Structures are given as C-alpha cells and as structure tokens.
Amino acid sequence: LGLPVTALEDRPEFAEELRQAGADAVLCLPFAEGFAQIPGGQETYFVVVTRAHSCDIACLRSILQKPAAYVGMMGSRKRAALVHTQLAELGLPQERIDALHAPIGLSIGAKTAQEIALSILAEIVSVKNSRQQTEGFSPALLAALEQQTAPAVLATIVGRHGSTPREEGSKMLVLPDGSAVGSVGGLNYLVLGFVNGIACGFSIPISWTFGAKDYKEMRRYTANTVWLSVAFAVVLTVVTVALTRAVLVWTNTPANIIDIADIYIRTIFWGIPFTLLYNVTSALMRALGDSKRPLYFLLVASVLNIGLDLVCIIVFRMGAFGAAFATVFSQAVAGIGSLVYIVHHYPELRWSREEGALSLTHCAKLCSMGIPMGLQCSITAIGSVVLQGAVNGLGSDIVAAQTAGSKAAQFLSVPLESIGTAMTTYTSQNMGAKDLDRVDRGVHTALGIGCVYSVASFVILRFTDKLLIGLFLEPGETAIMANAQSFIFWNSVFYIPLAVLIIYRYTIQGLGYSGLAMFAGVAEMVARAMVGFWF
C-alpha cells in the first residue's frame, strides 16, 4: 500500500527481525519510552499486536492520548471487552475507547497469519478512504483555497519515493509564484502573505510622492523602504527559522517525515530575504506605473523553478532540500533581476546621501501602511478557516460541492481582484497629485466596470456552471453537482457587492487608510463566522 511503517518492539532479537522484514523505522525501547517518540496525527494508524494482555494495556494507554486515524488491537472479543473496562478505569476518554477496533480487522474468515494481516490492512484502507473529503486539507490549505483568486494547482500526492516530505493522499496548493500551501507549507503561506502585504503597503507613500512629482521625498521613502525591508527580512528569517521545528511538532507532523519537512520549510524560510526583495522591487515598479516588468520576472522565475525542481530532484537526487533550493534560487533570480532592472532604468530612484539617511518619520509612515496590509492576509485567512469549519459540519457531499463550486466560480471572479489591485496604485498616485476628483472619477469608473462585469459573469455562469463544475467532479456525482450549482448561483448573485467591496477596500488602502482596510477585514472575518454558524 506504500504506507510507511514504524515498529515498536522492546525485545532486541525481535526488533532485528522487524528490521530484516523491511520496516521503515524500528524503535527498540520500552513501550512508554517508544510512544513518547511517536507524535501520532490524523494520518497515523496504530496496530497493537503484542505478546501479553498487560502489554496491550501499556500500549493503548499511550496511544489513546494521541491523535490518530485508526487504533486496532489483536485479541478475542472477551479480551477486547476486558481491555475496554480496564481502559475506562484508567480514566481514558470514552469516545477514544469506543473507537478502538477490537478485535482487529475485517471479518473475512481469516485463519493464517497472512490472511489476518490482509484483514487488518483492509480495515485500515476502509477507514482511510471513508473519512471526510476535507481530510488531508490543513486549515491553512482550506483558507488558501477560499482566498486564492489567481490560477493555482491543487495537487494530491499519489506516490512517494525517496525523501518526498509528504505521505500519499497529502494535498498541497501550488501558487503562481512557485510556493506551495500544504501540511508543511501552511506557515509558509501565512508568512509569505504577510511579506507580500507589507511590500504593497510600503509602495503606497512612494506612489503618493510620485504622483505629486515630489521626487526628493519619493527617494527618501524608497531609501527607508530598503532599510525597513532589510530589518523585516532579518527578523522574519531569524524567527521563522528558529521556530520551524517547534511548529512542525505542534502541528503533529508524522515522526517519519518531520526531519525532511524541517529541512524543506527551514530552507524556504532562509530564502525570505529574496522573497521580500522581489515583492518590494515589483511593488516599486508598479508604484511608478510599470506593471508588466514584475510579471515578466515572475514568469522567468516560474519556468526556472520548474526546471530546477527536475534537475535537483531527479538528476542530483537532492530530495526535499533540492525542491526548496529550487524555489529559493528562482525567487533570488526574480528579486535580483528586478533590482538590476530598477537600478538601470529608474534613475529617479537613485538617492543622495542625505535622501538615503534613515528617517524615523518616514519609517513610521511606511509601517503604518505596510503592517496592516500584511496582517489583513492573516485575518481574512482566519475567517476562511472558521467558515470552512461550519461547512465541514454539513457533511462531505456539501464540502465537495462547496469546493468544486468555489473553484469553478473563481474562473470569473479573478478580474474583480485585478480591478481592485489597479485601484490601489491609481488612487495613491492621484492622491499624491492632490487630484481627488480624478480619484472619485476612477472609483465610479471602476464601479461601473465591476458592475457590468459582475452581471456578465452571472449570465455566463448560468449557462456554463455545469461545464465548469464538471472539471472538478466525476460525471455520476449528481447530488454534489446540484449543490455546487446552487453554490455558484448564490455566489454570483453577490458579485456586484463583492466588486464594490474590493474596489472600495483597495481605494481606501491607496488613500493611506490601511488600518481602516484591516478593520474591514476583521468585520469580514466576524461576518463569515456569524453566517457560518448561525445560518
């Protein structure tokens, strides 16, 4: 089945036999000490096959205090009843005791050792494949799926070879910048989202001064953006690298992959300076009216990342470190390339010694723009997790319908986000030029475009909803299809309010009221929670 196996045996001679039999890891320790090294988790299946009743109790006493997808024990029905009684007397949770599979295995009339093993594995597969369809989706991944508006790839690992840092069935969302959201990437997603937010916020005062043609002040903001970026890069790198292992332990990363996962995500975090470099330089170019060059550098980095993944993993067999190195190196190329381009093509950004001096006033203004925009990503993500939790309680069919419907609807909702992003730069430049009438006209124009587009999208989805949903569902899933169509209908009905929300939120950010925009994000989070659990 390709499931990694960890065996715990307290007798050295039998532990050696288990190694010879091909177990991936063998712990030769007393049961209590051994289980202290096995964290458990939602992808962990415990099988208790010991030599004595007392050993069963010792093992189960530890196992039932850990998260697990399955716990089974070998023994007769009489022995199983006795174990249930003794576990209850030990004060273990009754719901965990009731979930114990004892006697272990499916009832297939097994007689030989091989047949008993087959019945156990069959039961494990039955439990594994009957779990809710959100199994394998971490909270960060569910939030990313809800918030993602750009094209992305949802990948499921179906085979595991060498040092792949995830098990079969694991999910990850591959984003346009080459980063991934998954069990080892959830923190990565939140951190890099914060990085992108502060970079966008830093660019707002630069757009103001560019629009006002106050190039001296623009260079001061640019210089202080550089100093702040260096400081944030150092702090974020040190903190995230230092906490990587602790977070992996806290999130119950399986013991057999935690070392590999640690290598992967720690390497990604070492690359935070390059990630921030690209985000800051691309935000600078957009602040000055150039939105094409950041896209070109991103495309180069994406192609390079794919090529390096193949070379590092397949040719040089660098495993998880190779995959992370490919991502970091590609981000470095995009960031350094953007920096070189700015140096050679934007002489108006070259500051003098006086203009380049560190200014607390300028830094405070930049932070007041950047930090709230960075935090907004985390706040909206929390709201998505809360809402997804409410959806999960409606059953796996509803979860599948909501997932398929939301991904299908995103084909037509992405441009609304693009209109909002354009409004940030447009507003901040005209704010600097003190042409608020033009900002007002721009908002009305954007609202008009957004409303017309929303109506057109609603009409298109009414005729193409089955076609789009069919990309994510099997033909025979009629009940899920009907729920997904209902989801898309009610979702698209509110495209006009969504357009208004996005345009005004980004306009408010461009005007410099990032704190107000973050408050709007908090209100959205609260609203998601209220609607999710009250209605």
C-alpha positions in Angstrom: 0.0 0.0 0.0 3.0 2.3 0.2 2.3 3.3 3.8 5.5 4.0 5.8 5.8 1.6 8.8 7.3 2.3 12.2 7.6 -0.7 14.5 8.0 -0.6 18.3 9.4 -3.7 20.0 11.0 -3.9 23.4 13.0 -7.1 22.7 16.2 -6.7 20.7 16.1 -10.0 18.9 12.5 -9.4 17.6 13.4 -5.8 16.8 16.1 -7.1 14.5 13.7 -9.4 12.8 11.4 -6.4 12.1 14.3 -4.5 10.5 15.0 -7.5 8.3 11.3 -7.7 7.4 11.6 -4.2 5.9 10.1 -1.8 8.5 10.9 1.8 7.6 11.8 2.5 11.2 12.2 0.3 14.2 12.3 1.5 17.8 13.8 -0.9 20.3 12.6 0.7 23.6 10.2 0.1 26.5 6.7 0.9 25.3 6.3 4.1 27.3 9.6 5.5 26.0 8.9 4.4 22.4 5.5 6.0 22.2 6.9 9.2 23.6 8.8 9.5 20.3 5.7 8.9 18.1 3.5 12.0 18.0 0.6 10.5 16.2 -1.6 12.5 13.9 -4.6 12.4 11.5 -2.6 10.3 9.1 -1.3 7.8 11.7 -2.7 4.2 12.0 -1.8 2.3 15.2 -1.9 -1.5 15.2 -1.4 -3.2 18.6 -0.2 -6.8 18.3 1.7 -7.7 21.5 2.6 -10.9 23.4 0.5 -10.2 26.5 -2.6 -8.5 27.8 -0.5 -6.2 30.1 1.5 -5.1 27.0 -1.8 -4.2 25.2 -2.9 -2.0 28.1 0.6 -0.3 28.3 0.5 0.5 24.6 -3.1 1.6 24.4 -2.7 3.8 27.5 -0.2 5.9 25.5 -1.9 5.6 22.0 -5.3 6.8 23.1 -3.8 10.0 24.4 -2.5 10.8 20.9 -4.4 11.9 17.7 -4.8 9.0 15.3 -6.9 8.0 12.3 -7.1 4.4 13.4 -6.3 2.3 16.5 -6.7 -1.5 16.4 -5.8 -4.3 18.8 -5.4 -8.0 18.2 -7.4 -10.3 20.6 -10.6 -12.2 21.2 -14.0 -10.5 21.9 -13.7 -11.5 25.5 -10.2 -10.0 25.7 -11.4 -6.8 23.9 -14.2 -6.4 26.5 -11.8 -6.7 29.3 -9.5 -4.1 27.8 -12.4 -1.7 27.3 -13.2 -2.0 31.0 -9.6 -1.5 32.2 -9.0 1.5 29.9 -12.1 3.2 31.3 -10.9 2.5 34.8 -7.6 4.3 33.9 -9.6 7.4 33.0 -9.0 7.5 29.3 -11.6 9.3 27.1 -14.6 7.1 26.5 -15.0 8.2 22.9 -11.5 7.1 22.1 -12.1 3.7 23.8 -15.4 3.2 21.9 -13.5 3.9 18.6 -11.0 1.1 19.3 -11.1 -1.6 16.6 -11.0 -4.8 18.7 -11.0 -7.5 17.6 -8.9 -6.0 14.8 -9.5 -6.5 11.1 -12.5 -7.0 8.8 -14.4 -10.2 9.2 -13.2 -12.3 6.2 -12.8 -15.6 7.9 -9.0 -15.2 8.1 -7.1 -18.2 9.5 -3.4 -17.8 8.5 -1.1 -15.0 9.6 -1.1 -13.7 6.0 -4.9 -13.6 5.9 -5.1 -11.9 9.3 -2.6 -9.3 8.0 -4.8 -8.8 4.9 -7.9 -8.3 7.0 -6.1 -5.7 9.2 -4.9 -3.7 6.1 -8.3 -4.0 4.5 -9.9 -2.4 7.6 -7.3 0.4 7.6 -8.0 1.1 3.9 -11.7 1.1 4.6 -11.2 3.7 7.4 -8.8 5.7 5.4 -11.0 6.0 2.3 -14.2 6.7 4.2 -13.0 9.8 6.0 -14.5 13.2 5.3 -13.3 14.7 1.9 -11.6 17.5 3.7 -9.1 15.0 5.2 -5.6 15.9 4.2 -6.5 19.6 3.9 -4.8 21.6 6.7 -6.6 24.8 8.0 -4.1 26.9 6.1 -4.8 25.0 2.9 -8.5 25.4 3.3 -8.0 29.1 3.9 -5.8 29.3 0.8 -8.4 27.6 -1.4 -11.0 30.0 -0.1 -8.9 33.1 -0.7 -6.9 32.2 -3.8 -8.0 34.3 -6.8 -5.1 33.7 -9.2 -4.8 30.4 -11.1 -3.2 27.7 -9.0 -2.9 23.9 -9.0 -4.3 21.6 -6.2 -2.0 18.6 -6.1 -2.6 15.3 -4.4 0.5 13.0 -3.8 -0.4 9.6 -5.1 3.1 8.1 -4.9 6.1 8.5 -2.6 9.7 7.7 -3.4 13.0 8.6 -1.7 12.8 11.6 0.5 9.5 13.1 -0.5 8.4 15.1 2.6 4.7 14.1 2.5 2.7 10.9 2.5 0.3 9.5 -0.1 -3.0 11.4 -0.1 -1.4 14.7 1.1 -2.7 17.9 -0.5 -0.9 21.0 -1.5 -1.9 24.1 -3.4 0.9 25.3 -5.8 0.7 29.0 -6.2 1.7 31.1 -9.2 5.0 32.2 -7.6 6.1 28.6 -7.1 5.4 28.4 -3.4 3.1 25.7 -2.0 0.4 25.6 0.7 0.1 22.2 2.4 0.9 20.5 5.7 4.5 21.7 5.6 3.6 24.9 3.7 0.8 26.4 5.8 3.0 28.6 7.8 4.9 29.4 4.7 1.7 30.7 3.1 0.9 32.9 6.0 4.5 34.3 6.3 4.9 35.0 2.6 1.4 36.5 2.5 2.5 38.9 5.2 5.7 39.7 3.3 3.6 40.5 0.2 1.3 42.7 2.2 4.0 44.8 3.8 5.7 45.3 0.4 2.5 46.5 -1.2 1.9 48.9 1.8 5.4 50.3 1.6 4.8 51.2 -2.1 1.8 53.5 -1.2 3.7 56.5 0.0 6.1 56.1 -2.9 3.1 56.3 -5.3 1.9 59.4 -3.4 5.1 61.3 -3.9 5.5 60.0 -7.5 2.0 61.4 -8.3 2.9 64.7 -6.6 6.2 64.8 -8.6 8.0 65.3 -5.3 10.9 63.1 -6.4 13.1 64.1 -3.5 10.6 62.8 -1.0 9.9 59.8 -3.2 13.6 58.9 -2.9 13.5 59.3 0.8 10.6 56.8 1.1 12.3 54.5 -1.3 15.5 54.5 0.8 13.7 53.9 4.0 11.7 51.1 2.3 15.0 49.5 1.7 16.2 49.9 5.3 12.9 48.6 6.7 12.9 45.7 4.2 16.3 44.6 5.4 15.2 44.8 9.0 12.0 42.8 8.3 13.9 40.3 6.3 16.4 39.7 9.1 13.7 39.4 11.9 11.3 37.2 9.9 14.1 34.9 8.8 15.6 34.5 12.3 12.2 34.0 13.9 10.7 31.6 11.4 13.9 29.5 11.0 14.2 29.3 14.8 10.5 28.2 15.3 10.3 25.8 12.3 10.9 22.6 14.3 8.6 23.7 17.1 5.7 24.5 14.7 6.1 21.1 13.0 5.9 19.3 16.3 2.9 21.4 17.4 1.1 20.6 14.1 1.6 16.8 14.7 3.8 16.3 11.7 4.4 12.5 11.4 7.6 11.3 13.1 8.8 9.5 9.9 8.8 12.7 7.8 9.4 15.5 10.4 13.1 15.7 9.7 12.6 16.0 5.9 9.8 18.5 6.4 12.1 20.5 8.7 14.8 20.7 6.0 12.3 21.8 3.4 10.5 24.6 5.2 13.6 25.8 7.0 15.3 26.2 3.6 12.3 28.1 2.3 12.4 30.5 5.3 16.1 31.1 4.7 15.0 32.5 1.4 12.7 35.1 2.9 15.1 38.0 2.1 14.9 37.0 -1.6 11.1 36.8 -1.4 10.9 40.2 0.2 13.4 41.6 -2.4 11.1 40.5 -5.3 7.9 41.8 -3.7 9.5 45.2 -2.8 11.1 45.7 -6.2 7.9 44.7 -8.1 5.8 46.9 -5.8 8.2 49.8 -6.6 7.8 49.3 -10.4 4.0 49.1 -10.1 4.1 52.3 -7.9 5.8 54.1 -10.8 3.2 52.8 -13.3 5.0 49.7 -14.7 3.0 46.5 -14.1 4.5 44.5 -17.0 8.1 44.0 -15.8 7.1 42.3 -12.5 5.1 39.8 -14.5 8.0 39.1 -16.8 10.4 38.4 -14.0 7.7 36.2 -12.3 7.3 34.2 -15.5 11.1 33.6 -15.7 11.2 32.6 -12.1 8.3 30.1 -12.5 9.9 28.4 -15.5 13.3 28.3 -13.8 11.7 26.9 -10.7 10.2 24.0 -12.6 13.4 23.3 -14.4 15.5 23.3 -11.2 13.0 21.1 -9.5 13.5 18.4 -12.1 17.3 18.8 -12.1 17.7 18.9 -8.3 15.3 16.1 -7.5 15.7 13.7 -10.5 19.3 14.3 -11.6 21.1 15.2 -8.4 18.7 13.4 -6.1 18.7 16.3 -3.6 15.3 15.4 -2.2 13.3 17.9 -0.1 16.3 20.3 0.1 16.5 20.3 -3.7 12.9 21.3 -4.1 13.3 24.1 -1.5 16.6 25.2 -3.0 15.0 25.4 -6.5 12.2 27.7 -5.1 14.6 29.9 -3.2 17.1 30.2 -6.1 14.2 31.1 -8.5 13.0 33.8 -6.1 16.5 35.1 -5.8 16.8 35.4 -9.6 13.5 37.2 -9.8 14.4 39.6 -7.0 17.9 40.3 -8.1 16.8 40.7 -11.7 14.1 43.2 -10.7 16.7 45.1 -8.6 19.2 45.3 -11.5 16.4 46.5 -13.9 15.4 49.2 -11.4 19.0 50.4 -11.0 19.5 50.7 -14.8 16.1 52.0 -15.8 14.8 54.2 -13.0 17.4 56.9 -12.3 14.8 58.9 -10.5 15.0 56.4 -7.6 18.8 56.9 -7.0 19.0 58.8 -3.8 21.8 61.0 -2.4 23.4 60.5 0.9 21.1 63.0 2.5 18.0 61.4 0.9 19.2 57.9 1.9 19.5 58.6 5.6 17.4 56.6 8.0 14.3 58.6 9.0 12.1 57.5 11.8 9.3 59.7 10.5 9.4 58.0 7.1 9.7 54.6 8.6 6.7 55.1 10.8 4.6 56.2 7.9 5.8 53.2 5.8 5.0 50.8 8.7 1.6 52.3 9.2 0.8 51.4 5.6 2.6 48.1 5.3 2.0 46.2 8.6 -1.9 46.5 8.5 -1.9 45.3 4.9 0.3 42.3 5.9 -1.9 41.4 8.8 -5.0 41.7 6.7 -3.9 38.5 4.8 -3.8 36.6 8.1 -7.1 38.0 9.3 -9.1 37.0 6.2 -7.4 33.6 6.3 -8.7 33.0 9.8 -12.2 33.9 8.7 -12.0 31.4 5.9 -10.9 28.7 8.3 -13.9 29.5 10.6 -16.3 29.4 7.7 -14.8 26.2 6.3 -15.3 24.6 9.7 -19.0 25.4 9.5 -19.2 23.9 6.0 -17.4 20.8 7.1 -20.2 20.1 9.6 -22.7 19.8 6.8 -21.2 16.6 5.5 -18.7 15.5 2.9 -21.1 16.0 -0.1 -21.6 19.7 0.8 -17.9 20.1 1.3 -17.2 18.7 -2.1 -19.9 20.8 -3.7 -18.6 24.0 -2.0 -15.0 23.2 -3.0 -15.9 22.5 -6.7 -18.3 25.4 -6.9 -15.9 27.9 -5.4 -13.1 26.8 -7.7 -15.4 27.0 -10.8 -16.7 30.4 -9.8 -13.1 31.7 -9.5 -12.7 31.5 -13.2 -14.7 34.6 -13.5 -14.1 36.3 -10.1 -10.3 36.8 -10.6 -10.7 40.1 -12.7 -12.6 41.7 -9.9 -9.5 41.4 -7.7 -7.3 42.7 -10.5 -9.5 45.8 -10.8 -9.1 46.4 -7.1 -5.3 46.0 -7.2 -5.1 48.6 -10.0 -7.1 51.0 -7.9 -4.5 50.9 -5.1 -1.8 52.3 -7.4 -4.2 54.6 -9.3 -5.6 56.1 -6.1 -2.2 56.6 -4.4 -0.7 58.3 -7.4 -3.6 60.7 -7.8 -3.7 61.2 -4.0 -0.1 62.4 -4.3 -1.1 64.7 -7.2 -3.9 66.0 -4.9 -6.4 65.3 -7.7 -9.1 63.7 -5.6 -11.7 64.5 -8.3 -9.8 62.1 -10.5 -9.8 59.5 -7.7 -13.5 60.0 -7.5 -14.0 59.5 -11.2 -11.7 56.5 -11.2 -13.8 54.9 -8.4 -17.0 55.5 -10.3 -15.4 54.1 -13.5 -14.1 51.1 -11.7 -17.5 50.5 -10.1 -19.2 50.7 -13.5 -16.7 48.2 -15.0 -17.1 45.9 -11.9 -20.9 46.0 -12.1 -21.1 45.4 -15.8 -18.6 42.5 -15.5 -20.5 41.1 -12.5 -23.8 41.0 -14.5 -22.0 39.4 -17.5 -20.3 36.8 -15.2 -23.7 36.0 -13.6 -25.2 35.3 -17.1 -22.2 33.3 -18.2 -22.2 31.1 -15.1 -26.0 30.4 -15.6 -25.1 28.7 -18.9 -21.7 27.3 -18.2 -21.9 26.2 -14.5 -22.2 22.5 -15.2 -19.3 22.6 -17.7 -17.1 24.4 -15.1 -18.1 22.2 -12.2 -17.6 19.1 -14.3 -13.9 19.9 -14.4 -13.7 19.1 -10.7 -16.3 16.3 -10.3 -17.0 12.8 -11.6 -20.0 12.6 -14.1 -22.1 10.4 -11.7 -21.9 12.8 -8.7 -25.3 14.3 -9.5 -26.2 15.3 -5.9 -22.9 17.1 -5.5 -23.4 18.8 -8.9 -26.8 20.1 -7.8 -25.4 21.6 -4.6 -22.4 23.1 -6.5 -24.8 24.7 -8.9 -26.7 26.2 -6.1 -23.5 27.5 -4.5 -22.4 29.1 -7.8 -25.8 30.7 -8.3 -25.9 32.4 -4.9 -22.2 33.2 -5.0 -22.6 35.0 -8.4 -25.8 36.9 -7.3 -23.5 38.8 -4.9 -20.7 39.6 -7.4 -21.8 43.2 -7.5 -21.5 43.7 -3.7 -18.2 41.9 -4.0 -17.0 44.3 -6.7 -18.0 47.2 -4.5 -16.2 45.8 -1.5 -13.0 45.1 -3.4 -12.9 48.4 -5.2 -13.5 50.5 -2.1 -11.2 48.4 0.1 -8.2 48.8 -2.3 -9.1 52.5 -2.8 -9.1 53.1 0.9 -5.6 51.4 1.1 -4.4 53.7 -1.7 -5.6 56.7 0.2 -3.5 55.7 3.1 -6.1 54.2 5.5 -4.6 50.8 5.8 -5.8 50.4 9.3 -9.4 51.0 8.2 -9.0 48.4 5.5 -7.7 46.0 8.1 -10.7 46.7 10.2 -12.9 45.9 7.2 -11.0 42.6 7.1 -11.9 41.9 10.8 -15.5 42.7 10.1 -15.4 40.3 7.2 -13.9 37.6 9.4 -16.7 38.1 12.0 -19.4 38.1 9.4 -18.1 34.8 7.9 -18.2 33.3 11.4 -21.7 34.6 12.2 -23.2 33.5 8.9 -21.4 30.1 9.0 -22.6 29.1 12.5 -25.9 31.0 12.9 -27.4 30.3 9.5 
